[in-house]
Amino acid sequence: MTLDSTLLDEEPKTGHLKKAALGTWGVVFLVVSAAAPLSVLAGIGPLAVLIGGVSAPLVYAIAGVVLAIFAVGFLFMARNLKPMGGFYTYISVGLGKVVGLAAGFLAWVSYNLLQIGLWGLFGVMAQGMLANVFGVDVQWWVLAVIGAILVFGLAAAGVDVGAKVLGVLLVLETALLVVLAVSILTQRAGELEFGTFAPGNVFTPSMFAILGFGFAAFMGFESTVLYRNETRNPDRSIPRATYIAVAFLAIFYTGTLWLVIQAFGDAQVQAVIAEDPAAFFFTAMGQYVGPWGVSAMFILIVSSIFAGQLAFHNAINRYSFALSRDGILPALFTRTNRTGAPWLAGLIQSIVAIAVVIAFGVAGLDPLTQLVILVNSPGVYGIITLQLLASISVLVFIVKNRHLARKWYILPASIFSIVAMGVLLAVLVITIDYLTSAGAAINAVILAVVPLVLIAGAVYAVVLRSRKPEVFARIGGQEVEQEVEQA
């Protein structure tokens, strides 16, 4: 099999995404913001320490190293395949159109689940912020609906506008945590402890149990490739943005969480967290920075989640665009406005998200234990599954296209990635209750979502192959089937 020449061309003309709208840093802001780093640290970081112990910050470093190695092969495919489509395109090329369409469906569903579920967290944090900072009480679901409307408006204004907003918010939340870190370092000088790095604390069952927390904190980092057709000099900008995003997140998560542990000491930190995990970062901020820091953190956690929602919304719209471009979704999803934004795809996604939020709110369901867990968790498992399939796809792609120039480390990196992602997925399945705390029945439903979506996508692809071969041929951004040569 050789690489189909149509894959070296830009995507067919449908709606037009805005060309050269982003540079390297614009893509970085979009991707890092999708991870919502401040909300991850303040919301999930304390639980990671409570369960895994003082070595918990290292799970973020481990995840960063593994994902950087995964990115080596992933970006090798990106450099050689021009159609925009992320997991959907790359898995289609490596593992065939049936598996590729199944992956496309899973990516589309997973990103939607991640974004919709996180509106519960946004609503709760916004409600707490308004109550604590301004003394105003508003229902969480009302705030989530307002947030969804604002996200749609910013996304429709153009990906470059959204990237600028995300950049400002990311700089602000990073600056606040730098202030906290410097305050801890100066006030605890000479009292820093390094139990985080002690082998006896690292190699424990509880550390394996929280690996999922580490990898979930990088959700969306691979979406850099979705902005290929909107990026200046994508062959250089996309790899740079990917590695910068992974490196920043790994260092930011690991360093910040370690420093906040130092605020209380290795021996006392778990007891402090156990009193109120949600207040851990706020307690450190109040003790080492002051009341203004607490108020700023409330505001910036809300803006951090908002930034993540905007980034996820943009990624979902581009998956919708790619699937519509290939005839899988209705053609209306490729409609773009004068700013080059796929606004109709965004409108439909926003309406669905708002409907789910209102349904949960009116029914009186808990936004955290029910909306976030029930809707968000299957998305996490979906993305990890896609990373495993993409790793396998990279290996197949390399073997079948040996004529393509590549560095010596591409093949070993892809093999390592398959093993690492396979082990990770197995660990996450085994330890699912640490991630969800939802009970056996709900966990079974969460785990069933991924295989059911994959099966539905594969069945649909088989139906297309027999009934609409012209649509089947376009799966993955290809206009004709790949040529197969017998060795």
N, C-alpha and C positions, 0 to 999 in steps of 0.2 A: 504494500500500500504506500502511495506517495501522497504528499500534501496537495489537496485540491487547490488549483490556482485561484479559484474564486474566493478562497479564504484569505488571500493576500490583498484583496480589494476591499474598499470601504463598503459599508452596507448599502443595499439598494435604496433608491430615493423614495421616501414616503413623506412623513412629516420631517421637519429639519430641526435637529438639536443644534444649539448655538455653537458654532465652531470657534475654537481658540478662546473660549470664555474663561478657562482656568489655567493657572500655572501650577507649579509643584506645590506651593504652599496653600493654594486654594483647595487642592485635592486633600492635602494633609488636614486642613481644618474640617472638611466634610467628613473625613474618615475618623479622626480622633474624636470629634464631637459626637459621632454615632455611639461611641463607647460611653459617653457621659461620665468622664473620669471622676469628677468631684462627687457625684451621686453614688458611683460605685464604691469609692473609698469610704464615704460617710455612711452609706447604707448597708453595704455588704462586707466591707473590710472588718468591722468589729466582729461580725459573726464568724468570719474566717479565723480570726485570732481566738475567739471563744472556743471554737471547735478544734482547730488545728494547733493551737498554742503559739508561742512567741516566734516560731519559724514560719508562720503563715505568710509574711511578706514574700517569701521565696517562691511561692506558687506562681506569683505574677512574673518573676524573672524566668522561671522554668517555662511558663506558657509563652513568654516572649521569644525565648531561644527556639522552641519547637516551631512556632509559627513563622519565625524568620527563615528557618530551614525549609518549611513548607512553601514559603513564598518564592524560593529559588526556582523550583520547578514550575510553579504556578505562573511566574512572570516569564519564564522561558516560553511557555505556550502563548502568553499574552503578546510577546514580541513577534511571534510568528503567525498569529491569527488576528486579522484586522476587524472582523465584525464584532460589534459591541454586544455583550450578552453574559459576561461573567461565567459563573458555574455552568449555566445552561449551554453556552457555546462550547466551552472547553471539554465538558463531559460528553457532549454530543460527538465531538471530533474523536476523542480517545476511545470511548466505550460504545459508540454507535447511537443512532438516532432514537431508538426506543428508550434506552437508559437516559439519553440526553434529555428527552422531553419529560421523562419522569423527574429528572433532576431540576429541570426548569420549573415544573409545577411545585416541587418541594421548596425551591428557592423563593418563589413568589409567595407561597403560603407561609414559609418560615419568617420572612421579613415582615409580612403583614401581621403575623401573630406577635412578633417582637414589638412592633410599633404600637399595635392596638393595646396589648397588655400593659405596656409602660404608661399609658394614660392614667391608669389607676395610681401608680406611684407619683406621677406629676400632680394629679388632683389632690392627693393627700399632702404632699410637700407644699403645694401652693396654698392649700387651706391652712396649714400650720404656719406658713410664713406670714400670711395676711393677719392671722390671729395674734401672733407673737410680736410682729414688727409694727403693725398698723391698728391692731385691735378690732379688726373686721372679721365677721364670721360669714363665710360663703360655702355652700355645699360643694364637696369635692368634684362631683360630676359636672356641675355648672362650669367650674374652672377648667376642667378637662375639655369640655366642648369649646370654650373660648380659645384654649390653647390650640386645638385642632384647626379651628378657623384661621388663626394667625399663622400656623404652619403652612396651610394651603396658600394663603396670600403671599407669604414670603417665597415659597417654592414657585408660584406662578410668576413672580417678578423676575425670575431668572436664576440659574444656578450660580452665576457669579455674585449676584446680590446676596443670596443665601450664604455663600462662602465667606463674604465679608462680615456678615452678622455673626456667623459662627466663629470667625477669627477673633472678633472683639470679645465675645463671651468666653472663649477658651483662654484668652490672655488674662482676663479678669479673674477667672477661677484659679488659674495657675498662680497668678500673683498673690492671691489671698493665701494659698497654701504655702507659698514661699515665705510669706510673712510669718505664718505659724511655725514653719520649720526653723527659720532664723531665730525666732523667739525661744523655741525649745533648746536649740543649740547653745544660745548665749546664756540662758538661765540654768541649763543643766551641764554646763561645761565641766569636764572632769568627772562626771557621773554617768557617762554613757556606758551601756552594757551591750555585749555582743552575743548573747545567748541565742539570738536568731540564727546564727551561723554554726552553732554547735551540732555536730553529727547526731548526738543523742536526741536532740529536739527535731532534727530534720527527718530522719528515717523512722517514722512512726506511722501506724495505721491511720491515725487521724489526719495526717498530712495527705495521704492518698485520698482520703474522703473529701478533702476540699480542693482537689485539683480542678474540679468543675467550676469552682468559683473563679479560679485563675483564668481559665480559658473563656468563660462567659464574659469576663471583663474586656475582652478584645473583640466582642461581637461586631461584625461589620467592617473589620480592617481590610478584608479582601475586596471590598466594594470599590477600591481604587480603579479597578479595570473597567467598571461600569461607566466611568467618565472619560474613557479613551477618546471618543469622538468629539468631546467638548474641551479637550486639553491641548495646550500648545506643546508641540514636540513630544507626543505621548510616549515614544520609545525611550526617552530619557526621563520625562517627568513622572510617569506612572511608577516605574521601579523606585525612583528616589522617594516619591511620596509614600510608597508602601513601607520601605525600610525605615524612613523617618518616623512614620506613625507607630510602627511596632516598637522601635527603640525608645521613643518618647514615652509611650504607655508603660512599657516594662520598667523603665527607670523611675518614672513618676509614681506608679503604684508601689513599687518595692521600697523606694527611698522614703516616700511620704508616710507609708504605714509603719515602717521601722521607726521613724522619728517620733511619731505619735505614741508608739509603744514606750519610747524613752521618756515621754512626758510623765509616765506613772511608774516606770520600772518593770523589769521582766517578772518579778515575783508578784507584783500587785495588779498588773494590767488586766488579767482575766477576771479578777474579782470586781474591778471597776466596771468592766463591760457587762458583767452579769447583772449588775444593778439596773442598767437600762442601756441595751446595745445601741438604740437609736440616738441616745444623747451623748455617746462616747466622744465623737469629734467636737461636738458643741461644748462639752465639758472642758476638753483640752483647749479649745479656742478661748473660752471665757477665762480660764486660769492663766494662760500664757500671753494672750493678746488683749483681752478685755471685752466689755459689752458690745462695742462697735463691731468687733470681729464676729461675734455671734450673730448679730443682725445681718451683717454682710454675708455670712455663710448661709443663712436662711434664704436670702435673695438669690445668691449664686447657685445654690443647689437646684432651685427651681429653674433658673436659666440654663443650668447644665443639662437637666432632663429635657427642657424645651429644645436645646441645641441638638441633643441626640435624636429627638423625635423628627426634627427637620431633616437631619441627615438620613434617617431611615426612610422617611417619606420620599426623598429624592431617589434613593436606591430602589424602592418599590416601583416608582414611576418608570425607571429605566428598565427594569425587568418586564413591566407591562408593555413598554414600548417595543422591546426586543421580541416578546412573544407575539405581539400584534403584527409587527413587521413581517414575521414568518407565517402569518395566517392562522396562528393558533388561537389567539384572542381576537375579538372583533376589531375591525380597522379603526374604530373611533379612538382606540388607545394610542394611536400614533399621531393624533392631531396635536400640533404644537401652536403656541401663540407667537406674537411678534418677537418675544424675548427668547424664543427657542425652547420654552419649557413645555413638556407634555401635560398641559393643564387639565385636559379632560380625564386623563388617567388619574391625576392628582385629585380631581373633584370626586370621582367615584370612590377612590380609596378613602378620602376624608369623610364622605357620607357614610360609608360602612363603619369606619372607626367611631364616628359620632353616634351612630345607631346602637352599637355595642355598648358604648359608655352610658348612654341614656338608659338602655335596658337594665344594666347592672345598677345604676343609680336609683331608678324608679322601683326596682325589685328589692332595694335595701341590702344588696349583697356587699360584702366587704371588698373594698378596692385593692387591698394588698393580698390577703390570704385567698381571695377568690379570683378577682380579675387578673392580677399579676401572675399568680401561680397557674391558674387554669389556662390562661391564654398565652402567656409569655414562655412558659417552660417548654412546650413542644417546639417552639421556634429555636430554642437553644440546641435541642437535640437534632433538629433539622439541619442547622448550620454545621454542626460537628460531623454529621453524616455526609453532607456535601463536601466537606474538606477531605474526608476519607475517600470518597468517590473521585474527587479531583486529583488526589495524590495517585490513585491507581491509573487514572486517565493520563496523567503526565508520563508515567512509566511506559504505558502502551504507546503513547504518541512518540516518545523518544525512540523506542525500538522499531516502530514502523516508519520512521522518517530519519534514518541514520545519516542521510545526506545533509541535513541541516547543521550548520556550524553551531557548536556549543562548547562551553568550558568543561574541563574534566570533572568538576564537582557536581554537575547537574544530575547525572544518573545516581550517584550515591545519595545525594540529597533527596531525590524522589523516593528511593527505597527506604531510607530512614523515615521519611514522612509517612509512608504507608504503615510501617510498624508502629510509629508513635501515635498516629491518629486511630489506628485499630485498637491499641491498648487503652488509649484515652476513652474511646467510645465504650469499651467494655467496662472500664472503671466507673464511668458516669452512669451506666445502666445499673450496675451493682449497687452504687451508692446514691441512687436517685433521691432517697428520702432526705439526705443531707441538703440537697439542693432545693427540694420542694416542701418538706415536712408535711406532706399532704395525705399520707396514708396509702395502704396497698392498692385499694380500688382506684383511687384517682391517679396514682402513679401508673397503673396499668393502662388507663385511658390515655395519659400523656405519652407513654411509650408507643402506643398503638397508632398515634397520628402519623408518624414518619413512614412506617411501612404501608399504611393505607393510602397515603398520598402518592408514594412511589408506585404502588400497584395501579392506582387510578391513572396516573400519567402514562405508565407503560401500556396499559390496555388501550388508552386513547390513541397512542402512537401506532399500535398494531392495527386499529380500526382505520386510521388515516392511511396507512400503507396499502390497505386493500381497497379503500373507497375513494381516497383523495391523494393519489400518489404524488401529485404536483405540490401539495402542501407538505406531505411527508418529506419530500426532497429538500425543502427549505428549512427544516428543523436545524437549529443551531446557527442560522445565518447563512446557510449554504443554498445556492441556487440550483446546483446539480449534485448528484451523489458523488462521493469521493471515488477516484479511480483506484482500482485494485490491481496490482501487478503481482504476478506469480514470481517468486524468487527463482 
